[in-house]
Amino acid sequence: MRQTVWPDIGPLAALFFKLGCLGFGGPAAHLALMEREIVQERRWLTPAEFLDLIGAANLIPGPNSTEVALYVGLRRAGWRGLLVAGAGFILPAVAMVLLCAWAYVRWGRLPPVEGVLRGVAPVVVALVAHALWSFARAAVRRVELGVIGAAAIAVRLAGVGEIPVLLGAGLLALAAARLPTGSVRLPSVELTSAAGLFLFFLKVGAFVYGSGYVLLAFLEGGLVQGGWLTERQLLDAVAVGQATPGPVFTTATFVGYLLAGTPGALAATAGIFLPAFVLVPLSARFIPRLEGAPAARAFLDGVNVGAVALMAVVLVRLARVGLATPGAIIVAAVALVLLLRRVNAAWLLAGAALLGLAAALR
């Protein structure tokens, strides 16, 4: 792996701070911005090298666009570059989301603020539906993977937890490929304090494959069904995570603030991003070898299908809350059409927020 040292720290910090402030639109938009800045403008990497980093990020759990930023930092300036790139990309979003969470707790029940949040809720549902369709097309590539996905939906609806669903889907895919299997059992985490939030989100960060949208399944199962958040609060948290630039995983910052104030927000943020900072440098050397291993590929195919199944279940539950009126259904349908036409999600959220504000002020 090519590495330079101090000369690249400044440019790395400036670039990823810029991307952290302007990176609206979710992981796909983040990667497009990075490709333009890193490959086309600065020529730090070739197109093939950049695609290799995306592939490596897809093979480990965690926020993909953040992991690509970490890989770029690691390649350009070693572990210092990894820390600088990660902090530059994550911290602007954390600060914005923390401010939004403070305002939500203080003024969230005032009619104008409620109007904004209700306005964007249907767009959030449309964003999840659009992402689900895209991921399902990529993940369900064989009949047996479709069967595994259907089974994953069924067992999730029966009350099985998110991690067993993901691991079970991976193991079934291994079995279908007639390869040796193993099993993992993880302890549950009690949410009682900032420390509990850190452990909960550490577990989430270590097991969320595929996209930040899969995070919704973990939050819905661990927090909504556990009685810590309402479905409306989850929708509002996702809306804030979408409306601000940077990683969607900063939704954890918002949730942490709701449950335990600033200490909870910082603990949740640290927990959800820590696995990426550990896994990226650990995986940088052996991921290229793993990509060609049939067992690893089969297991990850199953995990990806399981993640799609979790998203499908959450989408149904969120739609019950976010699409409660005919007007909300119309907004969601229009947003979905525009998303299919590649309109940036940030513009849709901004427009829906203005509509909701106007409705609240009438």
C-alpha positions as MATLAB code, in Angstrom:
seq = 'MRQTVWPDIGPLAALFFKLGCLGFGGPAAHLALMEREIVQERRWLTPAEFLDLIGAANLIPGPNSTEVALYVGLRRAGWRGLLVAGAGFILPAVAMVLLCAWAYVRWGRLPPVEGVLRGVAPVVVALVAHALWSFARAAVRRVELGVIGAAAIAVRLAGVGEIPVLLGAGLLALAAARLPTGSVRLPSVELTSAAGLFLFFLKVGAFVYGSGYVLLAFLEGGLVQGGWLTERQLLDAVAVGQATPGPVFTTATFVGYLLAGTPGALAATAGIFLPAFVLVPLSARFIPRLEGAPAARAFLDGVNVGAVALMAVVLVRLARVGLATPGAIIVAAVALVLLLRRVNAAWLLAGAALLGLAAALR';
ca = [
       0.000    0.000    0.000;
       1.395    3.386   -1.010;
       1.660    5.835    1.862;
       3.029    9.314    2.342;
       3.052   11.193    5.611;
       2.641   14.765    6.781;
       2.429   16.597    3.408;
      -0.993   15.035    2.685;
      -2.610   15.805    6.049;
      -3.625   19.382    5.201;
      -5.227   18.622    1.821;
      -6.976   15.588    3.317;
      -8.395   17.631    6.185;
      -9.594   20.388    3.853;
     -11.170   18.004    1.347;
     -13.076   15.830    3.792;
     -14.199   18.787    5.896;
     -15.613   20.259    2.672;
     -17.320   16.974    1.823;
     -18.646   16.719    5.375;
     -20.244   20.164    5.045;
     -21.618   19.733    1.514;
     -22.295   15.998    1.268;
     -26.081   15.973    1.025;
     -28.050   13.131   -0.512;
     -26.873    9.940    1.188;
     -24.089    7.389    0.517;
     -24.476    7.251   -3.267;
     -24.187   11.038   -3.512;
     -21.200   11.021   -1.131;
     -19.347    8.493   -3.275;
     -20.098   10.479   -6.421;
     -18.678   13.627   -4.797;
     -15.594   11.746   -3.609;
     -15.004   10.266   -7.053;
     -15.149   13.717   -8.628;
     -12.816   15.303   -6.066;
     -10.361   12.440   -5.564;
     -10.218   10.804   -8.989;
     -11.131   13.501  -11.484;
      -9.940   16.697   -9.814;
      -6.960   15.732   -7.628;
      -5.995   12.438   -9.329;
      -5.032   10.901   -5.994;
      -6.437    7.562   -7.188;
      -7.232    5.990  -10.531;
     -10.865    5.014  -11.250;
      -9.958    1.358  -10.733;
      -8.289    2.064   -7.381;
     -11.320    4.039   -6.204;
     -13.658    1.193   -7.195;
     -11.449   -1.218   -5.255;
     -11.969    0.916   -2.129;
     -15.740    0.867   -2.633;
     -15.615   -2.906   -2.986;
     -13.589   -3.227    0.210;
     -16.088   -1.012    2.080;
     -18.934   -3.253    0.905;
     -17.245   -6.289    2.448;
     -17.144   -4.923    5.996;
     -19.999   -3.626    8.165;
     -20.511    0.061    8.820;
     -21.220    3.263    6.862;
     -19.858    2.688    3.362;
     -19.132    6.281    2.340;
     -17.392    6.962    5.661;
     -15.311    3.814    5.226;
     -14.258    4.900    1.740;
     -13.133    8.222    3.260;
     -11.119    6.266    5.845;
      -9.545    4.059    3.179;
      -8.538    7.136    1.164;
      -7.010    8.768    4.243;
      -5.159    5.567    5.132;
      -3.761    5.231    1.630;
      -2.675    8.865    1.395;
      -1.171    9.389    4.851;
      -1.326    6.252    6.974;
      -3.169    6.186   10.273;
      -2.924    9.977   10.633;
      -4.678   10.333    7.305;
      -7.353    7.867    8.380;
      -8.110    9.892   11.517;
      -8.069   13.236    9.718;
     -10.272   12.073    6.827;
     -12.758   10.412    9.169;
     -12.983   13.348   11.551;
     -13.302   15.851    8.707;
     -16.142   13.915    7.112;
     -18.054   13.049   10.301;
     -17.717   16.009   12.685;
     -19.543   18.713   10.651;
     -22.585   16.445   10.417;
     -22.389   15.553   14.110;
     -22.356   19.244   15.058;
     -25.349   20.031   12.823;
     -27.365   17.042   14.010;
     -26.587   17.841   17.657;
     -27.877   21.383   17.137;
     -31.011   20.019   15.448;
     -31.562   17.598   18.324;
     -31.277   20.425   20.858;
     -33.802   22.497   18.891;
     -36.089   19.470   18.529;
     -36.137   18.809   22.269;
     -36.713   22.488   23.041;
     -39.152   23.442   20.268;
     -40.167   20.199   18.611;
     -43.773   20.527   19.682;
     -44.269   24.053   18.343;
     -46.552   24.037   15.260;
     -43.940   25.367   12.749;
     -41.344   22.780   13.763;
     -43.912   19.994   13.784;
     -45.031   21.120   10.334;
     -41.501   20.848    8.944;
     -41.025   17.365   10.378;
     -44.428   16.151    9.199;
     -43.697   17.572    5.774;
     -40.469   15.639    5.325;
     -41.782   12.345    6.768;
     -43.335   11.155    3.456;
     -40.097   11.989    1.629;
     -38.173    9.864    4.142;
     -40.529    6.957    3.383;
     -39.909    7.496   -0.343;
     -36.139    7.582    0.205;
     -36.228    4.273    2.059;
     -38.465    2.722   -0.627;
     -36.142    3.925   -3.394;
     -33.064    2.587   -1.592;
     -34.827   -0.711   -0.894;
     -35.646   -1.209   -4.581;
     -32.081   -0.447   -5.607;
     -30.574   -2.777   -3.010;
     -33.052   -5.583   -3.722;
     -32.165   -5.558   -7.415;
     -28.479   -5.832   -6.548;
     -28.825   -8.362   -3.710;
     -31.385  -10.872   -5.021;
     -29.319  -12.262   -7.883;
     -30.362  -15.904   -7.588;
     -33.567  -17.767   -6.746;
     -32.190  -19.157   -3.498;
     -31.271  -15.651   -2.323;
     -34.858  -14.568   -2.975;
     -36.096  -17.475   -0.856;
     -33.677  -16.554    1.931;
     -34.885  -12.949    1.775;
     -38.530  -14.017    2.064;
     -37.649  -16.239    5.024;
     -35.791  -13.361    6.661;
     -38.873  -11.135    6.346;
     -41.040  -13.851    7.877;
     -38.830  -14.481   10.897;
     -38.359  -10.740   11.489;
     -42.132  -10.263   11.494;
     -42.286  -13.146   13.977;
     -40.098  -11.138   16.358;
     -36.584  -12.475   15.729;
     -33.874   -9.839   16.323;
     -31.926   -8.022   13.615;
     -28.512   -9.620   14.229;
     -29.847  -13.206   14.209;
     -31.685  -12.406   10.969;
     -28.497  -11.122    9.310;
     -26.318  -13.958   10.578;
     -28.979  -16.555    9.773;
     -29.332  -15.264    6.218;
     -25.567  -15.425    5.778;
     -25.378  -18.959    7.134;
     -28.264  -20.129    4.933;
     -26.474  -18.723    1.918;
     -23.348  -20.612    2.974;
     -25.370  -23.801    3.341;
     -26.933  -23.277   -0.083;
     -23.426  -22.998   -1.493;
     -22.487  -26.251    0.318;
     -19.691  -24.604    2.258;
     -18.755  -25.071    5.939;
     -20.639  -22.866    8.413;
     -20.299  -21.512   11.923;
     -22.463  -19.548   14.365;
     -22.162  -16.518   16.596;
     -24.199  -15.577   19.647;
     -24.081  -12.011   20.904;
     -25.184  -10.672   24.295;
     -27.961   -8.114   24.439;
     -27.268   -4.586   25.654;
     -29.377   -2.778   28.241;
     -30.082    0.876   27.352;
     -29.950    2.723   30.636;
     -27.277    5.435   30.254;
     -24.719    7.019   27.958;
     -22.608    3.870   28.480;
     -25.547    1.725   27.450;
     -26.070    3.867   24.361;
     -22.405    3.504   23.466;
     -22.613   -0.289   23.671;
     -25.889   -0.432   21.741;
     -24.577    1.695   18.888;
     -21.221   -0.091   18.966;
     -23.106   -3.305   18.251;
     -25.097   -1.574   15.501;
     -21.958   -0.148   13.886;
     -20.366   -3.580   13.899;
     -23.274   -5.336   12.146;
     -24.934   -2.901    9.736;
     -24.115   -4.087    6.214;
     -25.048   -2.483    2.914;
     -26.219    1.043    3.705;
     -27.063    3.549    6.364;
     -30.703    2.788    5.618;
     -30.277   -0.656    7.181;
     -29.599    1.291   10.376;
     -33.355    1.931   10.519;
     -34.018   -1.756   11.109;
     -31.717   -1.814   14.130;
     -33.181    1.396   15.553;
     -36.734    0.265   15.003;
     -36.107   -3.121   16.583;
     -33.899   -2.011   19.475;
     -35.417    1.365   20.324;
     -38.991    1.580   19.042;
     -39.998   -1.957   19.948;
     -38.019   -1.613   23.166;
     -40.122    1.392   24.155;
     -37.327    3.967   24.068;
     -38.571    5.891   21.020;
     -41.883    6.241   19.210;
     -42.109    5.533   15.498;
     -42.745    9.250   14.979;
     -39.518   10.121   16.802;
     -37.652    7.580   14.655;
     -39.019    9.207   11.507;
     -37.979   12.627   12.804;
     -34.486   11.330   13.623;
     -34.099    9.880   10.135;
     -35.407   13.122    8.609;
     -32.749   15.139   10.438;
     -30.056   12.650    9.408;
     -31.180   13.000    5.789;
     -31.613   16.781    5.841;
     -28.066   17.380    7.099;
     -24.909   16.633    5.085;
     -22.463   13.864    5.867;
     -23.057   10.269    6.989;
     -26.629    9.063    7.563;
     -25.220    7.290   10.639;
     -25.292   10.641   12.471;
     -28.933    9.730   13.081;
     -27.376    8.037   16.120;
     -26.297   11.468   17.393;
     -29.897   12.675   17.306;
     -31.219    9.536   19.006;
     -28.529    9.690   21.690;
     -29.451   13.294   22.490;
     -33.149   12.442   22.792;
     -32.425    9.619   25.231;
     -29.575   11.031   27.341;
     -28.743   14.602   26.317;
     -25.306   15.653   25.101;
     -23.447   12.757   26.824;
     -25.812   10.314   25.147;
     -25.330   11.977   21.753;
     -21.542   11.807   22.015;
     -21.614    8.221   23.305;
     -23.953    7.067   20.523;
     -21.823    8.807   17.882;
     -18.596    7.285   19.195;
     -20.156    3.836   19.395;
     -21.584    3.718   15.888;
     -18.459    5.026   14.110;
     -15.782    3.254   16.169;
     -16.068   -0.116   14.355;
     -15.320    1.567   11.012;
     -12.151    3.172   12.398;
     -11.037   -0.266   13.610;
     -12.154   -2.425   10.684;
     -10.786   -0.271    7.870;
      -7.099   -0.502    8.856;
      -7.482   -4.155    9.878;
      -9.149   -5.090    6.595;
      -6.906   -3.023    4.307;
      -4.398   -5.871    3.933;
      -6.578   -8.972    3.722;
      -9.815   -7.758    2.067;
      -8.377   -8.129   -1.481;
      -7.702  -11.818   -0.764;
     -11.111  -12.287    0.869;
     -12.999  -10.925   -2.145;
     -12.135  -14.031   -4.109;
     -12.986  -16.538   -1.342;
     -16.198  -18.453   -2.207;
     -17.213  -18.869    1.457;
     -16.860  -15.150    2.218;
     -18.736  -14.186   -0.942;
     -21.596  -16.607   -0.238;
     -21.942  -15.445    3.365;
     -21.980  -11.757    2.369;
     -24.551  -12.455   -0.351;
     -26.811  -13.835    2.349;
     -26.119  -10.952    4.725;
     -26.995   -8.461    1.984;
     -30.309  -10.213    1.313;
     -31.017  -10.248    5.056;
     -30.348   -6.505    5.194;
     -32.832   -5.934    2.364;
     -35.423   -7.995    4.264;
     -34.929   -5.909    7.405;
     -35.375   -2.732    5.389;
     -38.608   -4.059    3.863;
     -40.121   -4.718    7.295;
     -39.123   -1.286    8.580;
     -40.469    0.422    5.461;
     -43.927   -1.041    6.096;
     -43.887    0.154    9.698;
     -42.643    3.638    8.838;
     -45.208    3.970    6.056;
     -48.010    3.368    8.556;
     -46.936    6.517   10.403;
     -45.508    8.674    7.616;
     -48.277    8.063    5.075;
     -51.276    8.543    7.353;
     -53.060   11.087    5.128;
     -53.894   11.303    1.403;
     -51.653   14.366    1.104;
     -48.702   12.481    2.582;
     -49.241    9.620    0.139;
     -49.207   12.060   -2.780;
     -46.006   13.723   -1.541;
     -44.315   10.329   -1.141;
     -45.389    9.232   -4.620;
     -44.113   12.435   -6.235;
     -40.849   12.170   -4.281;
     -40.373    8.574   -5.406;
     -40.877    9.512   -9.067;
     -38.364   12.363   -8.730;
     -35.859   10.081   -7.012;
     -36.153    7.654   -9.914;
     -35.319   10.605  -12.159;
     -32.157   11.183  -10.072;
     -33.262   14.395   -8.362;
     -31.030   15.065   -5.337;
     -32.682   13.979   -2.081;
     -31.620   17.190   -0.314;
     -33.800   19.265   -2.674;
     -36.778   17.010   -2.062;
     -36.370   17.245    1.708;
     -36.024   21.029    1.529;
     -39.148   21.344   -0.628;
     -41.177   19.064    1.636;
     -40.000   20.988    4.697;
     -41.199   24.281    3.147;
     -44.576   22.709    2.282;
     -44.931   21.436    5.824;
     -43.973   24.822    7.268;
     -46.459   26.614    5.023;
     -49.211   24.212    6.052;
     -48.435   24.727    9.752;
     -48.496   28.533    9.440;
     -51.840   28.723    7.643;
];
